[in-house]
Amino acid sequence: MGKLIDSDQPEAIGLTLDSPHGVQPDLGFEFKFSRTGESVGYMSAATEAYSIYNVRLDIRPIVVTRPLYQYK
């Protein structure tokens, strides 16, 4: 999340998927983190830690089509 605060990109997107052998293999979720006008980050003076505040998180269910990719 520290990279989102310092980046020129306004958002970062991540996906989570179930196992192809899971109960709902076609169900996944999209996580979209976005900066707002109030987003801010602080670097720790003591360690390499980074604290962030006021980042927006939107979570949406997605349909996962299997296979995700195929070799040519």
CNS distance restraints for C-alpha pairs under 8 A (distance, minus, plus):
assign (resid   1 and name CA) (resid   5 and name CA) 6.56 0.50 0.50
assign (resid   1 and name CA) (resid  52 and name CA) 7.15 0.50 0.50
assign (resid   2 and name CA) (resid   6 and name CA) 6.39 0.50 0.50
assign (resid   2 and name CA) (resid  41 and name CA) 6.70 0.50 0.50
assign (resid   2 and name CA) (resid  50 and name CA) 6.19 0.50 0.50
assign (resid   2 and name CA) (resid  51 and name CA) 7.42 0.50 0.50
assign (resid   2 and name CA) (resid  52 and name CA) 6.83 0.50 0.50
assign (resid   3 and name CA) (resid   7 and name CA) 5.70 0.50 0.50
assign (resid   4 and name CA) (resid   8 and name CA) 7.97 0.50 0.50
assign (resid   4 and name CA) (resid   9 and name CA) 7.01 0.50 0.50
assign (resid   4 and name CA) (resid  10 and name CA) 7.23 0.50 0.50
assign (resid   4 and name CA) (resid  11 and name CA) 6.72 0.50 0.50
assign (resid   4 and name CA) (resid  12 and name CA) 6.69 0.50 0.50
assign (resid   4 and name CA) (resid  34 and name CA) 7.90 0.50 0.50
assign (resid   4 and name CA) (resid  35 and name CA) 7.42 0.50 0.50
assign (resid   5 and name CA) (resid  35 and name CA) 6.92 0.50 0.50
assign (resid   5 and name CA) (resid  39 and name CA) 7.37 0.50 0.50
assign (resid   5 and name CA) (resid  40 and name CA) 6.74 0.50 0.50
assign (resid   5 and name CA) (resid  41 and name CA) 6.28 0.50 0.50
assign (resid   5 and name CA) (resid  52 and name CA) 7.76 0.50 0.50
assign (resid  10 and name CA) (resid  34 and name CA) 5.92 0.50 0.50
assign (resid  10 and name CA) (resid  35 and name CA) 5.78 0.50 0.50
assign (resid  11 and name CA) (resid  32 and name CA) 6.77 0.50 0.50
assign (resid  11 and name CA) (resid  33 and name CA) 5.51 0.50 0.50
assign (resid  11 and name CA) (resid  34 and name CA) 4.31 0.50 0.50
assign (resid  11 and name CA) (resid  35 and name CA) 6.40 0.50 0.50
assign (resid  12 and name CA) (resid  32 and name CA) 5.81 0.50 0.50
assign (resid  12 and name CA) (resid  33 and name CA) 5.25 0.50 0.50
assign (resid  12 and name CA) (resid  34 and name CA) 6.59 0.50 0.50
assign (resid  13 and name CA) (resid  30 and name CA) 6.92 0.50 0.50
assign (resid  13 and name CA) (resid  31 and name CA) 5.63 0.50 0.50
assign (resid  13 and name CA) (resid  32 and name CA) 4.51 0.50 0.50
assign (resid  13 and name CA) (resid  33 and name CA) 6.36 0.50 0.50
assign (resid  14 and name CA) (resid  30 and name CA) 5.85 0.50 0.50
assign (resid  14 and name CA) (resid  31 and name CA) 5.06 0.50 0.50
assign (resid  14 and name CA) (resid  32 and name CA) 6.51 0.50 0.50
assign (resid  15 and name CA) (resid  28 and name CA) 7.13 0.50 0.50
assign (resid  15 and name CA) (resid  29 and name CA) 5.71 0.50 0.50
assign (resid  15 and name CA) (resid  30 and name CA) 4.67 0.50 0.50
assign (resid  15 and name CA) (resid  31 and name CA) 6.08 0.50 0.50
assign (resid  16 and name CA) (resid  28 and name CA) 5.57 0.50 0.50
assign (resid  16 and name CA) (resid  29 and name CA) 5.33 0.50 0.50
assign (resid  16 and name CA) (resid  30 and name CA) 6.68 0.50 0.50
assign (resid  17 and name CA) (resid  25 and name CA) 7.65 0.50 0.50
assign (resid  17 and name CA) (resid  27 and name CA) 6.76 0.50 0.50
assign (resid  17 and name CA) (resid  28 and name CA) 4.53 0.50 0.50
assign (resid  17 and name CA) (resid  29 and name CA) 6.78 0.50 0.50
assign (resid  17 and name CA) (resid  64 and name CA) 7.58 0.50 0.50
assign (resid  18 and name CA) (resid  22 and name CA) 6.11 0.50 0.50
assign (resid  18 and name CA) (resid  24 and name CA) 6.93 0.50 0.50
assign (resid  18 and name CA) (resid  25 and name CA) 5.36 0.50 0.50
assign (resid  18 and name CA) (resid  26 and name CA) 7.48 0.50 0.50
assign (resid  18 and name CA) (resid  27 and name CA) 6.64 0.50 0.50
assign (resid  18 and name CA) (resid  28 and name CA) 6.40 0.50 0.50
assign (resid  19 and name CA) (resid  25 and name CA) 5.81 0.50 0.50
assign (resid  20 and name CA) (resid  25 and name CA) 4.87 0.50 0.50
assign (resid  20 and name CA) (resid  26 and name CA) 7.80 0.50 0.50
assign (resid  20 and name CA) (resid  66 and name CA) 7.87 0.50 0.50
assign (resid  21 and name CA) (resid  25 and name CA) 6.34 0.50 0.50
assign (resid  25 and name CA) (resid  64 and name CA) 7.41 0.50 0.50
assign (resid  26 and name CA) (resid  63 and name CA) 5.45 0.50 0.50
assign (resid  26 and name CA) (resid  64 and name CA) 4.51 0.50 0.50
assign (resid  26 and name CA) (resid  65 and name CA) 6.34 0.50 0.50
assign (resid  26 and name CA) (resid  66 and name CA) 7.48 0.50 0.50
assign (resid  27 and name CA) (resid  61 and name CA) 7.02 0.50 0.50
assign (resid  27 and name CA) (resid  62 and name CA) 6.14 0.50 0.50
assign (resid  27 and name CA) (resid  63 and name CA) 5.27 0.50 0.50
assign (resid  27 and name CA) (resid  64 and name CA) 5.84 0.50 0.50
assign (resid  28 and name CA) (resid  61 and name CA) 5.79 0.50 0.50
assign (resid  28 and name CA) (resid  62 and name CA) 5.06 0.50 0.50
assign (resid  28 and name CA) (resid  63 and name CA) 6.13 0.50 0.50
assign (resid  28 and name CA) (resid  64 and name CA) 6.16 0.50 0.50
assign (resid  29 and name CA) (resid  59 and name CA) 6.65 0.50 0.50
assign (resid  29 and name CA) (resid  60 and name CA) 5.55 0.50 0.50
assign (resid  29 and name CA) (resid  61 and name CA) 4.40 0.50 0.50
assign (resid  29 and name CA) (resid  62 and name CA) 5.32 0.50 0.50
assign (resid  30 and name CA) (resid  58 and name CA) 7.97 0.50 0.50
assign (resid  30 and name CA) (resid  59 and name CA) 5.63 0.50 0.50
assign (resid  30 and name CA) (resid  60 and name CA) 5.22 0.50 0.50
assign (resid  30 and name CA) (resid  61 and name CA) 6.31 0.50 0.50
assign (resid  30 and name CA) (resid  62 and name CA) 6.63 0.50 0.50
assign (resid  31 and name CA) (resid  57 and name CA) 6.82 0.50 0.50
assign (resid  31 and name CA) (resid  58 and name CA) 5.90 0.50 0.50
assign (resid  31 and name CA) (resid  59 and name CA) 4.78 0.50 0.50
assign (resid  31 and name CA) (resid  60 and name CA) 6.82 0.50 0.50
assign (resid  32 and name CA) (resid  56 and name CA) 7.93 0.50 0.50
assign (resid  32 and name CA) (resid  57 and name CA) 5.63 0.50 0.50
assign (resid  32 and name CA) (resid  58 and name CA) 5.15 0.50 0.50
assign (resid  32 and name CA) (resid  59 and name CA) 6.47 0.50 0.50
assign (resid  33 and name CA) (resid  55 and name CA) 6.59 0.50 0.50
assign (resid  33 and name CA) (resid  56 and name CA) 5.54 0.50 0.50
assign (resid  33 and name CA) (resid  57 and name CA) 4.66 0.50 0.50
assign (resid  33 and name CA) (resid  58 and name CA) 6.63 0.50 0.50
assign (resid  34 and name CA) (resid  55 and name CA) 5.89 0.50 0.50
assign (resid  34 and name CA) (resid  56 and name CA) 5.03 0.50 0.50
assign (resid  34 and name CA) (resid  57 and name CA) 6.53 0.50 0.50
assign (resid  35 and name CA) (resid  39 and name CA) 5.58 0.50 0.50
assign (resid  35 and name CA) (resid  54 and name CA) 7.63 0.50 0.50
assign (resid  35 and name CA) (resid  55 and name CA) 5.25 0.50 0.50
assign (resid  35 and name CA) (resid  56 and name CA) 6.30 0.50 0.50
assign (resid  36 and name CA) (resid  54 and name CA) 7.04 0.50 0.50
assign (resid  36 and name CA) (resid  55 and name CA) 6.34 0.50 0.50
assign (resid  36 and name CA) (resid  56 and name CA) 6.86 0.50 0.50
assign (resid  38 and name CA) (resid  54 and name CA) 5.98 0.50 0.50
assign (resid  38 and name CA) (resid  55 and name CA) 7.98 0.50 0.50
assign (resid  39 and name CA) (resid  52 and name CA) 7.33 0.50 0.50
assign (resid  39 and name CA) (resid  53 and name CA) 5.68 0.50 0.50
assign (resid  39 and name CA) (resid  54 and name CA) 4.64 0.50 0.50
assign (resid  39 and name CA) (resid  55 and name CA) 5.50 0.50 0.50
assign (resid  40 and name CA) (resid  52 and name CA) 5.78 0.50 0.50
assign (resid  40 and name CA) (resid  53 and name CA) 5.51 0.50 0.50
assign (resid  40 and name CA) (resid  54 and name CA) 6.85 0.50 0.50
assign (resid  41 and name CA) (resid  50 and name CA) 6.81 0.50 0.50
assign (resid  41 and name CA) (resid  51 and name CA) 5.51 0.50 0.50
assign (resid  41 and name CA) (resid  52 and name CA) 4.26 0.50 0.50
assign (resid  41 and name CA) (resid  53 and name CA) 6.40 0.50 0.50
assign (resid  42 and name CA) (resid  50 and name CA) 5.65 0.50 0.50
assign (resid  42 and name CA) (resid  51 and name CA) 5.14 0.50 0.50
assign (resid  42 and name CA) (resid  52 and name CA) 6.42 0.50 0.50
assign (resid  43 and name CA) (resid  48 and name CA) 7.24 0.50 0.50
assign (resid  43 and name CA) (resid  49 and name CA) 6.21 0.50 0.50
assign (resid  43 and name CA) (resid  50 and name CA) 4.57 0.50 0.50
assign (resid  43 and name CA) (resid  51 and name CA) 6.49 0.50 0.50
assign (resid  44 and name CA) (resid  48 and name CA) 6.25 0.50 0.50
assign (resid  44 and name CA) (resid  49 and name CA) 5.33 0.50 0.50
assign (resid  44 and name CA) (resid  50 and name CA) 5.88 0.50 0.50
assign (resid  44 and name CA) (resid  51 and name CA) 7.55 0.50 0.50
assign (resid  64 and name CA) (resid  68 and name CA) 7.62 0.50 0.50
